[in-house]
Amino acid sequence: MPPLSRSGKGQSRPRLANPAPLGLFGFALTTFVISCYNAGLFGVAASDPINVVIVLGIFYGGLAQAAAGILEFLYGDTFAATAFTSYGAFWLSYAALSIPWFGVADGYMTGITSSSRAEYVFSRAIATYLLAWTIFTLIMTVGSARTSIALCFLFCLVTLTFVLLTVGEFGQFLGVHRAAGFVGVLTAVVAWYNALAELLDSQKRPLFTLPLGKLSSSAAVDDESRTLHGSEIQQ
């Protein structure tokens, strides 16, 4: 049952929940699964079918995370809204790249007679795609510098993961690609930590709390802004 808050007219209305744990959990779980494939953990490999990753990319890493981002827009948290909606779009676009129905890979076969040439062109396109997300993530890492140590560390790991994926794709280095998988697993663990910390912090009487390491007073301002926007939405 959702917690209740009192309106000015004495009526009880449901209080909006903190969407950050949902966004972080969606990012963490999807990142963990695909990173296990990239690293070759638990009996799966990057060359195996990634159907489970596609499903997660659509529903949890994609739609659920994007929904969390939209709610963050309502709360007035620009950074979280940008991060969740953007990475939700990343997972949706990644799923579209992997689904034959969208015809993305087949489109590179048009007008190219050599299959090896088509594979090369498609590989370069994927590498450029990853490079663009690397640049975006680096920008977001700069933006996270005044949030918390835990969140900033998370974005540093996400940046490193994208850098390794980009280098591995451009050079077709299997070792670098696998290293990206191991870093991605660590990234997922840190994202889970942030998600659990946010989840516990949103409870009135949590069993325990996890430190995030606030870096500046801006975090307190963001919390106040979230509360004010939440109150306005409920009215």
Biotite code that builds the C-alpha atoms (Angstrom):
import biotite.structure as struc

atoms = struc.array([
    struc.Atom([0.000, 0.000, 0.000], chain_id="A", res_id=1, res_name="MET", atom_name="CA", element="C"),
    struc.Atom([1.450, 3.389, -0.933], chain_id="A", res_id=2, res_name="PRO", atom_name="CA", element="C"),
    struc.Atom([2.108, 5.910, 1.838], chain_id="A", res_id=3, res_name="PRO", atom_name="CA", element="C"),
    struc.Atom([-0.412, 8.690, 2.240], chain_id="A", res_id=4, res_name="LEU", atom_name="CA", element="C"),
    struc.Atom([0.082, 12.420, 2.474], chain_id="A", res_id=5, res_name="SER", atom_name="CA", element="C"),
    struc.Atom([-2.403, 15.040, 3.591], chain_id="A", res_id=6, res_name="ARG", atom_name="CA", element="C"),
    struc.Atom([-3.579, 17.654, 1.137], chain_id="A", res_id=7, res_name="SER", atom_name="CA", element="C"),
    struc.Atom([-4.531, 21.157, 2.157], chain_id="A", res_id=8, res_name="GLY", atom_name="CA", element="C"),
    struc.Atom([-8.218, 20.200, 2.268], chain_id="A", res_id=9, res_name="LYS", atom_name="CA", element="C"),
    struc.Atom([-7.655, 17.421, 4.765], chain_id="A", res_id=10, res_name="GLY", atom_name="CA", element="C"),
    struc.Atom([-7.933, 14.655, 2.192], chain_id="A", res_id=11, res_name="GLN", atom_name="CA", element="C"),
    struc.Atom([-5.463, 11.776, 2.054], chain_id="A", res_id=12, res_name="SER", atom_name="CA", element="C"),
    struc.Atom([-3.785, 11.149, -1.284], chain_id="A", res_id=13, res_name="ARG", atom_name="CA", element="C"),
    struc.Atom([-1.129, 8.604, -2.302], chain_id="A", res_id=14, res_name="PRO", atom_name="CA", element="C"),
    struc.Atom([2.388, 9.990, -2.076], chain_id="A", res_id=15, res_name="ARG", atom_name="CA", element="C"),
    struc.Atom([4.483, 9.456, -5.205], chain_id="A", res_id=16, res_name="LEU", atom_name="CA", element="C"),
    struc.Atom([7.306, 6.975, -4.753], chain_id="A", res_id=17, res_name="ALA", atom_name="CA", element="C"),
    struc.Atom([10.980, 7.619, -5.471], chain_id="A", res_id=18, res_name="ASN", atom_name="CA", element="C"),
    struc.Atom([11.583, 6.324, -9.042], chain_id="A", res_id=19, res_name="PRO", atom_name="CA", element="C"),
    struc.Atom([15.390, 6.206, -8.696], chain_id="A", res_id=20, res_name="ALA", atom_name="CA", element="C"),
    struc.Atom([15.594, 2.612, -7.356], chain_id="A", res_id=21, res_name="PRO", atom_name="CA", element="C"),
    struc.Atom([13.542, 1.328, -10.296], chain_id="A", res_id=22, res_name="LEU", atom_name="CA", element="C"),
    struc.Atom([15.792, 3.065, -12.809], chain_id="A", res_id=23, res_name="GLY", atom_name="CA", element="C"),
    struc.Atom([18.974, 1.863, -11.121], chain_id="A", res_id=24, res_name="LEU", atom_name="CA", element="C"),
    struc.Atom([17.725, -1.708, -10.721], chain_id="A", res_id=25, res_name="PHE", atom_name="CA", element="C"),
    struc.Atom([16.668, -1.814, -14.374], chain_id="A", res_id=26, res_name="GLY", atom_name="CA", element="C"),
    struc.Atom([20.075, -0.589, -15.477], chain_id="A", res_id=27, res_name="PHE", atom_name="CA", element="C"),
    struc.Atom([21.978, -2.894, -13.107], chain_id="A", res_id=28, res_name="ALA", atom_name="CA", element="C"),
    struc.Atom([20.193, -6.140, -13.927], chain_id="A", res_id=29, res_name="LEU", atom_name="CA", element="C"),
    struc.Atom([20.337, -5.709, -17.698], chain_id="A", res_id=30, res_name="THR", atom_name="CA", element="C"),
    struc.Atom([23.982, -4.638, -17.551], chain_id="A", res_id=31, res_name="THR", atom_name="CA", element="C"),
    struc.Atom([24.830, -7.653, -15.397], chain_id="A", res_id=32, res_name="PHE", atom_name="CA", element="C"),
    struc.Atom([23.292, -10.181, -17.784], chain_id="A", res_id=33, res_name="VAL", atom_name="CA", element="C"),
    struc.Atom([24.873, -8.813, -20.966], chain_id="A", res_id=34, res_name="ILE", atom_name="CA", element="C"),
    struc.Atom([28.223, -8.406, -19.186], chain_id="A", res_id=35, res_name="SER", atom_name="CA", element="C"),
    struc.Atom([28.141, -12.078, -18.186], chain_id="A", res_id=36, res_name="CYS", atom_name="CA", element="C"),
    struc.Atom([27.840, -12.897, -21.891], chain_id="A", res_id=37, res_name="TYR", atom_name="CA", element="C"),
    struc.Atom([30.696, -10.556, -22.792], chain_id="A", res_id=38, res_name="ASN", atom_name="CA", element="C"),
    struc.Atom([32.940, -11.928, -20.043], chain_id="A", res_id=39, res_name="ALA", atom_name="CA", element="C"),
    struc.Atom([32.038, -15.559, -20.730], chain_id="A", res_id=40, res_name="GLY", atom_name="CA", element="C"),
    struc.Atom([30.731, -16.211, -17.216], chain_id="A", res_id=41, res_name="LEU", atom_name="CA", element="C"),
    struc.Atom([28.311, -18.896, -16.001], chain_id="A", res_id=42, res_name="PHE", atom_name="CA", element="C"),
    struc.Atom([28.643, -20.989, -19.144], chain_id="A", res_id=43, res_name="GLY", atom_name="CA", element="C"),
    struc.Atom([27.520, -18.291, -21.612], chain_id="A", res_id=44, res_name="VAL", atom_name="CA", element="C"),
    struc.Atom([29.630, -16.528, -24.240], chain_id="A", res_id=45, res_name="ALA", atom_name="CA", element="C"),
    struc.Atom([29.421, -13.430, -26.415], chain_id="A", res_id=46, res_name="ALA", atom_name="CA", element="C"),
    struc.Atom([28.938, -15.667, -29.462], chain_id="A", res_id=47, res_name="SER", atom_name="CA", element="C"),
    struc.Atom([25.812, -17.301, -27.969], chain_id="A", res_id=48, res_name="ASP", atom_name="CA", element="C"),
    struc.Atom([22.267, -16.091, -28.754], chain_id="A", res_id=49, res_name="PRO", atom_name="CA", element="C"),
    struc.Atom([21.370, -13.121, -26.538], chain_id="A", res_id=50, res_name="ILE", atom_name="CA", element="C"),
    struc.Atom([17.590, -13.509, -26.549], chain_id="A", res_id=51, res_name="ASN", atom_name="CA", element="C"),
    struc.Atom([17.334, -13.024, -22.777], chain_id="A", res_id=52, res_name="VAL", atom_name="CA", element="C"),
    struc.Atom([19.335, -9.798, -23.065], chain_id="A", res_id=53, res_name="VAL", atom_name="CA", element="C"),
    struc.Atom([16.972, -8.532, -25.756], chain_id="A", res_id=54, res_name="ILE", atom_name="CA", element="C"),
    struc.Atom([13.924, -9.239, -23.587], chain_id="A", res_id=55, res_name="VAL", atom_name="CA", element="C"),
    struc.Atom([15.500, -7.479, -20.607], chain_id="A", res_id=56, res_name="LEU", atom_name="CA", element="C"),
    struc.Atom([16.618, -4.615, -22.833], chain_id="A", res_id=57, res_name="GLY", atom_name="CA", element="C"),
    struc.Atom([13.060, -4.011, -23.973], chain_id="A", res_id=58, res_name="ILE", atom_name="CA", element="C"),
    struc.Atom([11.095, -4.377, -20.767], chain_id="A", res_id=59, res_name="PHE", atom_name="CA", element="C"),
    struc.Atom([13.356, -3.750, -17.764], chain_id="A", res_id=60, res_name="TYR", atom_name="CA", element="C"),
    struc.Atom([16.449, -1.906, -18.931], chain_id="A", res_id=61, res_name="GLY", atom_name="CA", element="C"),
    struc.Atom([14.389, -0.090, -21.567], chain_id="A", res_id=62, res_name="GLY", atom_name="CA", element="C"),
    struc.Atom([10.750, 0.634, -20.722], chain_id="A", res_id=63, res_name="LEU", atom_name="CA", element="C"),
    struc.Atom([10.991, 0.430, -16.924], chain_id="A", res_id=64, res_name="ALA", atom_name="CA", element="C"),
    struc.Atom([14.106, 2.602, -16.788], chain_id="A", res_id=65, res_name="GLN", atom_name="CA", element="C"),
    struc.Atom([12.635, 5.130, -19.215], chain_id="A", res_id=66, res_name="ALA", atom_name="CA", element="C"),
    struc.Atom([9.470, 5.274, -17.095], chain_id="A", res_id=67, res_name="ALA", atom_name="CA", element="C"),
    struc.Atom([11.628, 6.036, -14.059], chain_id="A", res_id=68, res_name="ALA", atom_name="CA", element="C"),
    struc.Atom([13.256, 8.829, -16.036], chain_id="A", res_id=69, res_name="GLY", atom_name="CA", element="C"),
    struc.Atom([9.900, 10.350, -16.952], chain_id="A", res_id=70, res_name="ILE", atom_name="CA", element="C"),
    struc.Atom([8.897, 10.336, -13.287], chain_id="A", res_id=71, res_name="LEU", atom_name="CA", element="C"),
    struc.Atom([12.191, 12.028, -12.436], chain_id="A", res_id=72, res_name="GLU", atom_name="CA", element="C"),
    struc.Atom([11.222, 14.812, -14.857], chain_id="A", res_id=73, res_name="PHE", atom_name="CA", element="C"),
    struc.Atom([8.046, 15.281, -12.807], chain_id="A", res_id=74, res_name="LEU", atom_name="CA", element="C"),
    struc.Atom([10.120, 15.436, -9.635], chain_id="A", res_id=75, res_name="TYR", atom_name="CA", element="C"),
    struc.Atom([12.391, 18.073, -11.138], chain_id="A", res_id=76, res_name="GLY", atom_name="CA", element="C"),
    struc.Atom([15.599, 16.007, -10.999], chain_id="A", res_id=77, res_name="ASP", atom_name="CA", element="C"),
    struc.Atom([17.144, 16.897, -14.356], chain_id="A", res_id=78, res_name="THR", atom_name="CA", element="C"),
    struc.Atom([20.240, 14.726, -13.987], chain_id="A", res_id=79, res_name="PHE", atom_name="CA", element="C"),
    struc.Atom([18.381, 11.550, -13.025], chain_id="A", res_id=80, res_name="ALA", atom_name="CA", element="C"),
    struc.Atom([15.709, 12.177, -15.655], chain_id="A", res_id=81, res_name="ALA", atom_name="CA", element="C"),
    struc.Atom([18.323, 12.579, -18.379], chain_id="A", res_id=82, res_name="THR", atom_name="CA", element="C"),
    struc.Atom([20.268, 9.513, -17.261], chain_id="A", res_id=83, res_name="ALA", atom_name="CA", element="C"),
    struc.Atom([17.330, 7.114, -16.915], chain_id="A", res_id=84, res_name="PHE", atom_name="CA", element="C"),
    struc.Atom([15.512, 8.108, -20.100], chain_id="A", res_id=85, res_name="THR", atom_name="CA", element="C"),
    struc.Atom([18.744, 8.096, -22.112], chain_id="A", res_id=86, res_name="SER", atom_name="CA", element="C"),
    struc.Atom([19.963, 4.702, -20.932], chain_id="A", res_id=87, res_name="TYR", atom_name="CA", element="C"),
    struc.Atom([16.443, 3.359, -21.259], chain_id="A", res_id=88, res_name="GLY", atom_name="CA", element="C"),
    struc.Atom([16.586, 4.486, -24.886], chain_id="A", res_id=89, res_name="ALA", atom_name="CA", element="C"),
    struc.Atom([20.016, 2.861, -25.199], chain_id="A", res_id=90, res_name="PHE", atom_name="CA", element="C"),
    struc.Atom([18.682, -0.535, -24.179], chain_id="A", res_id=91, res_name="TRP", atom_name="CA", element="C"),
    struc.Atom([15.661, -0.192, -26.453], chain_id="A", res_id=92, res_name="LEU", atom_name="CA", element="C"),
    struc.Atom([17.886, 0.749, -29.386], chain_id="A", res_id=93, res_name="SER", atom_name="CA", element="C"),
    struc.Atom([20.282, -2.102, -28.596], chain_id="A", res_id=94, res_name="TYR", atom_name="CA", element="C"),
    struc.Atom([17.368, -4.524, -28.600], chain_id="A", res_id=95, res_name="ALA", atom_name="CA", element="C"),
    struc.Atom([16.207, -3.125, -31.947], chain_id="A", res_id=96, res_name="ALA", atom_name="CA", element="C"),
    struc.Atom([19.696, -3.664, -33.388], chain_id="A", res_id=97, res_name="LEU", atom_name="CA", element="C"),
    struc.Atom([19.522, -7.320, -32.360], chain_id="A", res_id=98, res_name="SER", atom_name="CA", element="C"),
    struc.Atom([15.982, -8.081, -33.559], chain_id="A", res_id=99, res_name="ILE", atom_name="CA", element="C"),
    struc.Atom([15.912, -9.224, -37.225], chain_id="A", res_id=100, res_name="PRO", atom_name="CA", element="C"),
    struc.Atom([12.426, -7.749, -37.731], chain_id="A", res_id=101, res_name="TRP", atom_name="CA", element="C"),
    struc.Atom([13.897, -4.229, -37.608], chain_id="A", res_id=102, res_name="PHE", atom_name="CA", element="C"),
    struc.Atom([16.275, -5.139, -40.424], chain_id="A", res_id=103, res_name="GLY", atom_name="CA", element="C"),
    struc.Atom([19.161, -3.021, -39.144], chain_id="A", res_id=104, res_name="VAL", atom_name="CA", element="C"),
    struc.Atom([21.872, -5.572, -39.915], chain_id="A", res_id=105, res_name="ALA", atom_name="CA", element="C"),
    struc.Atom([20.248, -6.598, -43.202], chain_id="A", res_id=106, res_name="ASP", atom_name="CA", element="C"),
    struc.Atom([20.240, -2.977, -44.306], chain_id="A", res_id=107, res_name="GLY", atom_name="CA", element="C"),
    struc.Atom([24.037, -3.062, -44.494], chain_id="A", res_id=108, res_name="TYR", atom_name="CA", element="C"),
    struc.Atom([23.853, -5.918, -46.988], chain_id="A", res_id=109, res_name="MET", atom_name="CA", element="C"),
    struc.Atom([22.055, -3.729, -49.527], chain_id="A", res_id=110, res_name="THR", atom_name="CA", element="C"),
    struc.Atom([24.367, -2.663, -52.326], chain_id="A", res_id=111, res_name="GLY", atom_name="CA", element="C"),
    struc.Atom([27.358, -4.577, -50.911], chain_id="A", res_id=112, res_name="ILE", atom_name="CA", element="C"),
    struc.Atom([28.156, -7.751, -52.814], chain_id="A", res_id=113, res_name="THR", atom_name="CA", element="C"),
    struc.Atom([30.849, -9.036, -50.461], chain_id="A", res_id=114, res_name="SER", atom_name="CA", element="C"),
    struc.Atom([29.541, -10.454, -47.177], chain_id="A", res_id=115, res_name="SER", atom_name="CA", element="C"),
    struc.Atom([32.873, -9.794, -45.474], chain_id="A", res_id=116, res_name="SER", atom_name="CA", element="C"),
    struc.Atom([32.743, -6.146, -46.555], chain_id="A", res_id=117, res_name="ARG", atom_name="CA", element="C"),
    struc.Atom([29.169, -5.860, -45.255], chain_id="A", res_id=118, res_name="ALA", atom_name="CA", element="C"),
    struc.Atom([30.185, -7.327, -41.902], chain_id="A", res_id=119, res_name="GLU", atom_name="CA", element="C"),
    struc.Atom([33.097, -4.877, -41.722], chain_id="A", res_id=120, res_name="TYR", atom_name="CA", element="C"),
    struc.Atom([30.860, -1.884, -42.455], chain_id="A", res_id=121, res_name="VAL", atom_name="CA", element="C"),
    struc.Atom([28.282, -3.037, -39.904], chain_id="A", res_id=122, res_name="PHE", atom_name="CA", element="C"),
    struc.Atom([31.013, -3.560, -37.298], chain_id="A", res_id=123, res_name="SER", atom_name="CA", element="C"),
    struc.Atom([32.279, -0.025, -37.872], chain_id="A", res_id=124, res_name="ARG", atom_name="CA", element="C"),
    struc.Atom([28.738, 1.291, -37.532], chain_id="A", res_id=125, res_name="ALA", atom_name="CA", element="C"),
    struc.Atom([28.314, -0.503, -34.190], chain_id="A", res_id=126, res_name="ILE", atom_name="CA", element="C"),
    struc.Atom([31.686, 0.827, -33.028], chain_id="A", res_id=127, res_name="ALA", atom_name="CA", element="C"),
    struc.Atom([30.626, 4.383, -33.899], chain_id="A", res_id=128, res_name="THR", atom_name="CA", element="C"),
    struc.Atom([27.336, 3.789, -32.078], chain_id="A", res_id=129, res_name="TYR", atom_name="CA", element="C"),
    struc.Atom([29.264, 2.697, -28.976], chain_id="A", res_id=130, res_name="LEU", atom_name="CA", element="C"),
    struc.Atom([31.639, 5.648, -29.317], chain_id="A", res_id=131, res_name="LEU", atom_name="CA", element="C"),
    struc.Atom([28.708, 8.065, -29.266], chain_id="A", res_id=132, res_name="ALA", atom_name="CA", element="C"),
    struc.Atom([27.398, 6.468, -26.068], chain_id="A", res_id=133, res_name="TRP", atom_name="CA", element="C"),
    struc.Atom([30.895, 6.645, -24.604], chain_id="A", res_id=134, res_name="THR", atom_name="CA", element="C"),
    struc.Atom([30.979, 10.400, -25.187], chain_id="A", res_id=135, res_name="ILE", atom_name="CA", element="C"),
    struc.Atom([27.503, 10.824, -23.698], chain_id="A", res_id=136, res_name="PHE", atom_name="CA", element="C"),
    struc.Atom([28.447, 8.766, -20.640], chain_id="A", res_id=137, res_name="THR", atom_name="CA", element="C"),
    struc.Atom([31.615, 10.802, -20.141], chain_id="A", res_id=138, res_name="LEU", atom_name="CA", element="C"),
    struc.Atom([29.506, 13.972, -20.142], chain_id="A", res_id=139, res_name="ILE", atom_name="CA", element="C"),
    struc.Atom([27.143, 12.419, -17.588], chain_id="A", res_id=140, res_name="MET", atom_name="CA", element="C"),
    struc.Atom([30.143, 11.450, -15.467], chain_id="A", res_id=141, res_name="THR", atom_name="CA", element="C"),
    struc.Atom([31.157, 15.105, -15.319], chain_id="A", res_id=142, res_name="VAL", atom_name="CA", element="C"),
    struc.Atom([27.591, 15.939, -14.316], chain_id="A", res_id=143, res_name="GLY", atom_name="CA", element="C"),
    struc.Atom([27.693, 13.376, -11.509], chain_id="A", res_id=144, res_name="SER", atom_name="CA", element="C"),
    struc.Atom([30.784, 14.923, -9.922], chain_id="A", res_id=145, res_name="ALA", atom_name="CA", element="C"),
    struc.Atom([28.731, 16.869, -7.356], chain_id="A", res_id=146, res_name="ARG", atom_name="CA", element="C"),
    struc.Atom([26.197, 14.175, -6.473], chain_id="A", res_id=147, res_name="THR", atom_name="CA", element="C"),
    struc.Atom([27.730, 11.354, -4.427], chain_id="A", res_id=148, res_name="SER", atom_name="CA", element="C"),
    struc.Atom([30.860, 9.222, -4.407], chain_id="A", res_id=149, res_name="ILE", atom_name="CA", element="C"),
    struc.Atom([28.856, 6.070, -5.112], chain_id="A", res_id=150, res_name="ALA", atom_name="CA", element="C"),
    struc.Atom([27.034, 7.564, -8.103], chain_id="A", res_id=151, res_name="LEU", atom_name="CA", element="C"),
    struc.Atom([30.157, 9.206, -9.505], chain_id="A", res_id=152, res_name="CYS", atom_name="CA", element="C"),
    struc.Atom([32.032, 5.902, -9.193], chain_id="A", res_id=153, res_name="PHE", atom_name="CA", element="C"),
    struc.Atom([29.176, 4.187, -11.022], chain_id="A", res_id=154, res_name="LEU", atom_name="CA", element="C"),
    struc.Atom([29.401, 6.578, -13.969], chain_id="A", res_id=155, res_name="PHE", atom_name="CA", element="C"),
    struc.Atom([33.185, 6.210, -14.083], chain_id="A", res_id=156, res_name="CYS", atom_name="CA", element="C"),
    struc.Atom([32.706, 2.449, -14.422], chain_id="A", res_id=157, res_name="LEU", atom_name="CA", element="C"),
    struc.Atom([30.004, 2.872, -17.075], chain_id="A", res_id=158, res_name="VAL", atom_name="CA", element="C"),
    struc.Atom([32.381, 5.124, -19.014], chain_id="A", res_id=159, res_name="THR", atom_name="CA", element="C"),
    struc.Atom([35.196, 2.576, -18.752], chain_id="A", res_id=160, res_name="LEU", atom_name="CA", element="C"),
    struc.Atom([32.847, -0.185, -19.897], chain_id="A", res_id=161, res_name="THR", atom_name="CA", element="C"),
    struc.Atom([31.828, 1.787, -22.983], chain_id="A", res_id=162, res_name="PHE", atom_name="CA", element="C"),
    struc.Atom([35.458, 2.690, -23.736], chain_id="A", res_id=163, res_name="VAL", atom_name="CA", element="C"),
    struc.Atom([36.465, -0.977, -23.678], chain_id="A", res_id=164, res_name="LEU", atom_name="CA", element="C"),
    struc.Atom([33.461, -1.999, -25.772], chain_id="A", res_id=165, res_name="LEU", atom_name="CA", element="C"),
    struc.Atom([34.263, 0.712, -28.325], chain_id="A", res_id=166, res_name="THR", atom_name="CA", element="C"),
    struc.Atom([37.947, -0.208, -28.567], chain_id="A", res_id=167, res_name="VAL", atom_name="CA", element="C"),
    struc.Atom([37.105, -3.892, -28.750], chain_id="A", res_id=168, res_name="GLY", atom_name="CA", element="C"),
    struc.Atom([34.614, -3.307, -31.555], chain_id="A", res_id=169, res_name="GLU", atom_name="CA", element="C"),
    struc.Atom([36.858, -0.991, -33.583], chain_id="A", res_id=170, res_name="PHE", atom_name="CA", element="C"),
    struc.Atom([39.854, -3.315, -33.352], chain_id="A", res_id=171, res_name="GLY", atom_name="CA", element="C"),
    struc.Atom([37.961, -6.594, -33.098], chain_id="A", res_id=172, res_name="GLN", atom_name="CA", element="C"),
    struc.Atom([39.936, -7.369, -29.940], chain_id="A", res_id=173, res_name="PHE", atom_name="CA", element="C"),
    struc.Atom([38.242, -10.288, -28.200], chain_id="A", res_id=174, res_name="LEU", atom_name="CA", element="C"),
    struc.Atom([40.355, -9.813, -25.076], chain_id="A", res_id=175, res_name="GLY", atom_name="CA", element="C"),
    struc.Atom([39.323, -6.170, -24.723], chain_id="A", res_id=176, res_name="VAL", atom_name="CA", element="C"),
    struc.Atom([35.703, -7.111, -25.339], chain_id="A", res_id=177, res_name="HIS", atom_name="CA", element="C"),
    struc.Atom([35.899, -9.707, -22.575], chain_id="A", res_id=178, res_name="ARG", atom_name="CA", element="C"),
    struc.Atom([37.541, -7.181, -20.244], chain_id="A", res_id=179, res_name="ALA", atom_name="CA", element="C"),
    struc.Atom([34.552, -4.919, -20.888], chain_id="A", res_id=180, res_name="ALA", atom_name="CA", element="C"),
    struc.Atom([32.372, -7.758, -19.667], chain_id="A", res_id=181, res_name="GLY", atom_name="CA", element="C"),
    struc.Atom([34.208, -8.029, -16.345], chain_id="A", res_id=182, res_name="PHE", atom_name="CA", element="C"),
    struc.Atom([34.107, -4.261, -15.836], chain_id="A", res_id=183, res_name="VAL", atom_name="CA", element="C"),
    struc.Atom([30.417, -4.370, -16.751], chain_id="A", res_id=184, res_name="GLY", atom_name="CA", element="C"),
    struc.Atom([29.755, -6.926, -14.017], chain_id="A", res_id=185, res_name="VAL", atom_name="CA", element="C"),
    struc.Atom([31.442, -4.622, -11.498], chain_id="A", res_id=186, res_name="LEU", atom_name="CA", element="C"),
    struc.Atom([29.379, -1.747, -12.895], chain_id="A", res_id=187, res_name="THR", atom_name="CA", element="C"),
    struc.Atom([26.184, -3.713, -12.279], chain_id="A", res_id=188, res_name="ALA", atom_name="CA", element="C"),
    struc.Atom([27.223, -4.460, -8.687], chain_id="A", res_id=189, res_name="VAL", atom_name="CA", element="C"),
    struc.Atom([27.873, -0.764, -7.993], chain_id="A", res_id=190, res_name="VAL", atom_name="CA", element="C"),
    struc.Atom([24.543, 0.136, -9.630], chain_id="A", res_id=191, res_name="ALA", atom_name="CA", element="C"),
    struc.Atom([22.807, -2.397, -7.381], chain_id="A", res_id=192, res_name="TRP", atom_name="CA", element="C"),
    struc.Atom([24.500, -0.793, -4.378], chain_id="A", res_id=193, res_name="TYR", atom_name="CA", element="C"),
    struc.Atom([23.198, 2.643, -5.391], chain_id="A", res_id=194, res_name="ASN", atom_name="CA", element="C"),
    struc.Atom([19.740, 1.206, -6.002], chain_id="A", res_id=195, res_name="ALA", atom_name="CA", element="C"),
    struc.Atom([19.598, -0.497, -2.605], chain_id="A", res_id=196, res_name="LEU", atom_name="CA", element="C"),
    struc.Atom([20.839, 2.646, -0.869], chain_id="A", res_id=197, res_name="ALA", atom_name="CA", element="C"),
    struc.Atom([18.083, 4.688, -2.549], chain_id="A", res_id=198, res_name="GLU", atom_name="CA", element="C"),
    struc.Atom([15.493, 2.015, -1.755], chain_id="A", res_id=199, res_name="LEU", atom_name="CA", element="C"),
    struc.Atom([16.411, 1.901, 1.929], chain_id="A", res_id=200, res_name="LEU", atom_name="CA", element="C"),
    struc.Atom([16.574, 5.686, 2.140], chain_id="A", res_id=201, res_name="ASP", atom_name="CA", element="C"),
    struc.Atom([13.004, 5.943, 0.845], chain_id="A", res_id=202, res_name="SER", atom_name="CA", element="C"),
    struc.Atom([11.684, 3.807, 3.714], chain_id="A", res_id=203, res_name="GLN", atom_name="CA", element="C"),
    struc.Atom([10.563, 5.403, 6.960], chain_id="A", res_id=204, res_name="LYS", atom_name="CA", element="C"),
    struc.Atom([12.083, 2.696, 9.158], chain_id="A", res_id=205, res_name="ARG", atom_name="CA", element="C"),
    struc.Atom([14.723, 0.848, 7.116], chain_id="A", res_id=206, res_name="PRO", atom_name="CA", element="C"),
    struc.Atom([16.453, -2.217, 8.538], chain_id="A", res_id=207, res_name="LEU", atom_name="CA", element="C"),
    struc.Atom([19.776, -0.514, 7.819], chain_id="A", res_id=208, res_name="PHE", atom_name="CA", element="C"),
    struc.Atom([21.177, 2.205, 5.552], chain_id="A", res_id=209, res_name="THR", atom_name="CA", element="C"),
    struc.Atom([24.035, 2.345, 3.068], chain_id="A", res_id=210, res_name="LEU", atom_name="CA", element="C"),
    struc.Atom([26.310, 5.391, 2.737], chain_id="A", res_id=211, res_name="PRO", atom_name="CA", element="C"),
    struc.Atom([26.476, 7.093, -0.648], chain_id="A", res_id=212, res_name="LEU", atom_name="CA", element="C"),
    struc.Atom([29.065, 9.722, 0.234], chain_id="A", res_id=213, res_name="GLY", atom_name="CA", element="C"),
    struc.Atom([27.433, 13.038, -0.571], chain_id="A", res_id=214, res_name="LYS", atom_name="CA", element="C"),
    struc.Atom([29.969, 15.246, -2.324], chain_id="A", res_id=215, res_name="LEU", atom_name="CA", element="C"),
    struc.Atom([28.380, 18.672, -1.816], chain_id="A", res_id=216, res_name="SER", atom_name="CA", element="C"),
    struc.Atom([25.409, 20.555, -0.477], chain_id="A", res_id=217, res_name="SER", atom_name="CA", element="C"),
    struc.Atom([23.828, 20.297, -3.939], chain_id="A", res_id=218, res_name="SER", atom_name="CA", element="C"),
    struc.Atom([22.575, 16.848, -2.978], chain_id="A", res_id=219, res_name="ALA", atom_name="CA", element="C"),
    struc.Atom([20.527, 18.364, -0.178], chain_id="A", res_id=220, res_name="ALA", atom_name="CA", element="C"),
    struc.Atom([19.153, 20.944, -2.586], chain_id="A", res_id=221, res_name="VAL", atom_name="CA", element="C"),
    struc.Atom([18.137, 18.168, -4.983], chain_id="A", res_id=222, res_name="ASP", atom_name="CA", element="C"),
    struc.Atom([16.359, 16.312, -2.169], chain_id="A", res_id=223, res_name="ASP", atom_name="CA", element="C"),
    struc.Atom([14.488, 19.479, -1.228], chain_id="A", res_id=224, res_name="GLU", atom_name="CA", element="C"),
    struc.Atom([13.588, 20.089, -4.875], chain_id="A", res_id=225, res_name="SER", atom_name="CA", element="C"),
    struc.Atom([12.305, 16.517, -5.161], chain_id="A", res_id=226, res_name="ARG", atom_name="CA", element="C"),
    struc.Atom([10.120, 16.987, -2.078], chain_id="A", res_id=227, res_name="THR", atom_name="CA", element="C"),
    struc.Atom([8.704, 20.300, -3.296], chain_id="A", res_id=228, res_name="LEU", atom_name="CA", element="C"),
    struc.Atom([7.924, 18.965, -6.765], chain_id="A", res_id=229, res_name="HIS", atom_name="CA", element="C"),
    struc.Atom([6.361, 15.854, -5.262], chain_id="A", res_id=230, res_name="GLY", atom_name="CA", element="C"),
    struc.Atom([4.102, 18.012, -3.111], chain_id="A", res_id=231, res_name="SER", atom_name="CA", element="C"),
    struc.Atom([3.049, 20.079, -6.127], chain_id="A", res_id=232, res_name="GLU", atom_name="CA", element="C"),
    struc.Atom([2.198, 16.951, -8.120], chain_id="A", res_id=233, res_name="ILE", atom_name="CA", element="C"),
    struc.Atom([0.018, 15.577, -5.335], chain_id="A", res_id=234, res_name="GLN", atom_name="CA", element="C"),
    struc.Atom([-2.102, 18.729, -5.104], chain_id="A", res_id=235, res_name="GLN", atom_name="CA", element="C"),
])
